Amino acid sequence: MMQGIQQGRPALSVKGVIVNDGDKAMTAPLVLVKLRNAGGRDIFEWIYQLPEPVLAAGAKMAFETSLADPPAEARNLEVTFKNAE
């Protein structure tokens, strides 16, 4: 996670790598990012879709997603993966 400025506005960027450590191709998951306040309550979330729909066996895919003007009360984040529907 990085905080910065994007087009003159505060921004939050999340970077990571998804790895398919299996021996078969898989559908790329959706990346779900949740922001939480100091009390642990979810206050904002967004979903990022990877640019490639399939990860080959043993493949890695880097991702980066950003949010301009994140809620000021955000203190923590959680990144999880969901099955693409």
Secondary structure in CASP SS format (residue, H / E / C, confidence):
PFRMAT SS
TARGET T0000
AUTHOR 0000-0000-0000
METHOD secondary structure of the structure
MODEL  1
M C 1.00
M E 1.00
Q E 1.00
G E 1.00
I E 1.00
Q E 1.00
Q C 1.00
G C 1.00
R E 1.00
P E 1.00
A E 1.00
L E 1.00
S E 1.00
V E 1.00
K E 1.00
G E 1.00
V E 1.00
I E 1.00
V E 1.00
N C 1.00
D C 1.00
G C 1.00
D C 1.00
K C 1.00
A C 1.00
M E 1.00
T E 1.00
A C 1.00
P C 1.00
L E 1.00
V E 1.00
L E 1.00
V E 1.00
K E 1.00
L E 1.00
R E 1.00
N C 1.00
A C 1.00
G C 1.00
G C 1.00
R C 1.00
D E 1.00
I E 1.00
F E 1.00
E E 1.00
W E 1.00
I E 1.00
Y E 1.00
Q E 1.00
L C 1.00
P C 1.00
E C 1.00
P C 1.00
V E 1.00
L E 1.00
A C 1.00
A C 1.00
G C 1.00
A C 1.00
K E 1.00
M E 1.00
A E 1.00
F E 1.00
E E 1.00
T E 1.00
S E 1.00
L E 1.00
A E 1.00
D C 1.00
P C 1.00
P C 1.00
A C 1.00
E C 1.00
A C 1.00
R C 1.00
N E 1.00
L E 1.00
E E 1.00
V E 1.00
T E 1.00
F E 1.00
K E 1.00
N C 1.00
A C 1.00
E C 1.00
END
